[in-house]
């Protein structure tokens, strides 16, 4: 199975915001990523709008023709964006507003009531639900119990340990993926996946449906060009 590539364009917005104005243009870059072969576009609109803004979300929702994925913590602002734009996927992330990047998964047992309500709400809106989790099997089991459609495995620890011992780095992810499939959950993954570790991760977890990659892909594009970089990542996922 070929795994889909969703390009996270947060870093494009970061670059634009550093100078003000509209260069680079986030919507145009997203459309170019689609044209170059990306299967989806991901954004994570944080409350402080330090990269993707509320306006960006609405602008992209009108133009993206592949799968649009909106990540975020389910506060009122986020839920309004999902309700208004009805993306293909809403990915729930448990991070507070001040953190630099998502660095942990949900405690799905502790938040069972909230997550169950959100899964039902997204389903009624025709939006696929995904939830950011680590490899703890209980968190995966409760994600299924809450009615989530997918989990997104937080791959930061895998990336951190990949160069030391790839097989050990991926071991818990394989176990987690197998349990998720047993429970009827589909599998996404994201965080620090790159040109060095992506093929190995995909080979070990062939059931992987989608990866969301932003920081590494945009950094690689500085050297290889955006079109070439998107296609390089796509080749690793076949």
N, C-alpha and C positions, 0 to 999 in steps of 0.2 A: 504494500500500500504506500502510495506517495503521500508524504506528510505536507500539509499546507503551510505556507509561509505568510504570516501576518507581520507587516513592517510597522513598528512603532515609530511614529513621527514626532514624538516629544522633543527630541534633540534638535530637530529642524526649527521648532518653535522657540527653543532656548536660544539658538543662534540669532533668530530674528529679533527676539525680545532684548538681546544684549545691545542692539543698536537702535531699536525702535523702527517704525515704518513697516514695510511689508516685504523685506528681502532677507532671507529667501521666503517665497510664498508657500505657506504650508499646504494649501489645497493643491497647488500645481505640483509640488513634490509628491504628494500622495497619488495624484493622477499619473504622474510619471512612473512611480513605483508599480502601479497597476499595469501600466503599458509595458514595463520591463519584465513583468511576469509574477509580481506579488499576488497572492491569493486573497489578501485582506489588508486592511489598515487598522492599526490599533492606536488609541489615544488614552491618556490618563490625565484628565482635567482636574488638577488639584485646586482647592479653595483659594489659594493665594495667586493662582494663575501665573506661576513662575515659568511655565512653558505653554502648554495648551490652554487656551482661554475658552470661556463659555461660547463666545462668538465662533471660535474655530470649530467647535463641536457641531454647531448648527450649519456652518458653511460646508463642512465635510459631509455631513449627513445628506445634504442636497446633491452632492457630486460623486461620492464614492459609489462605484458600481459592483465592486467585489464585496466581501463580507466586512462590515464595519463593526469593530469591537471597542466598547467603551469600558475601561477599567476604572475602579475607584471605590472609595469607602461609601457605604450607602447612607449618606446624610440626605437632607431634603433636597439640596441642590442637585446631587447626583441622580436621585430618583426622578426629579423633574426632567432632567436631560434624557433619561431613558424613556420616560413617558412621552415626551415631545418628539423624539427622533426615532424611536423604535429601531435600534440597531439590530444587526443579526445576532449579536451576543453582548451580554452584560457580564463582565468579570468582576466579582467582588473581591476586594483587597482590604485587609484589616488594618492598614497603616493610618496613624494619626496625621494631621495636616503638616506637622513640622519636619517629618523625616525626609531625607534626601531621596530615597528610593525604597521600593517595597522590599523588605528584608525578612519577612516571616509569613507563615501561613495562618489560617484561621484555627482557633479552637472551636471546632464545629459542635462538640458536645455542649460546651458552655453557652454557645450562642444558638442552640438548636431552634428555639422559638422564633427568634428574629429571622434566621436563615430560611426556615420553613415558610414563613409569611412572604419573604422576598421571592423565593422560588415560585410560589403560587402567583404572586403579583406579576412576575415577568412572563410566566406561562400565559396568563390571561391577556397579556399585551402582544403575544406572538414573538417574544424575545427569548432566545436560548440563554440559559443560565450557566455560568461557570464560576468556580470558586478556587481561590489561591490557597493551596495547602502544602504542608510538608509531607514527608514520607511516613508519618505516624499512622498506623493502620486504623486506629480509632477515629482519627479525624476524617479519614476517607470513608469509613463506614457510616459516620454520622452525616457526611455530605450526601451520601445516597439516601439515608433516612430522611433528610430534610427535603428531598425531591429535586436536588440539583441535576442538571443534564450532564455537566462535565466537571472535572477537576482540572486545575492548572497546577502541575507540580512545580514547586519553587526549586529551581536548579542551581541556586547560588552555592550551596555546599558541594554539589557535584563539580562545578567549575573550579572551586577553590582547591579541590583535592585531585583533580584529573591528572595533573602532571606528576603527582607522586605515585599514584597507583590507580589507573583507570578502572580496572575491574572492581576494586574495592569502592571506589568513588560512586560507581553506578549500582552497586549491589542492592542497597535499600530501595532504589528507584524501580528496579526490576520487580522486587517483591510488592511494592506499592502499586505498580501498574497492573500486575496480575490480579491483585485484590480488587482494584477498581473495575477491571473488566468483568470479573466474577459478579460484581454487584450491578452491572449494567451501566456503568458510567463510561463516558467517552473521555479521552485523554488529551489534554493540552500540556505544554511545558513552556517555561520562560524564566529568564534571569541569567545573564552572563554566558549564554550559549554563544559560540563564535565559530569561526572557520576552523579552529583547531580541534574543538571537542564535539561539534554538532554531529558529524557523521557517526562517530562511535556511539553517542547517545541514541541516535535513531536506530542503529543496528541492534542495540541491546533491547530496545523497546519498539518493536515493529508496529505495535498497535497505536502508536502516536498519531493523533489526528492533525494537530496544529502546534506550531511553535510561534511565539511572539518575540521578535528580536528588534531592538532599537539601537541602543548605545553602541554595541560592537559593529553592527552593520553600517551605521552612519560614520563611525570612525574609519572603518575599512574603505568606505566610499571616498574618503579624502585621498587615498592612494590609488585605488583601482577604478574610481568612477562609479556613479550610482547604478547605471545600467548593468555594468559588468558585475558589480558586487551583488546585486539582487539575484542575478543569474548564477553566480558562484554558490550562494546559499541554497538556491533552488536545486542545484545539481547534487548537493550533499544530502538532500531529503528524498531523493528518488530511490 
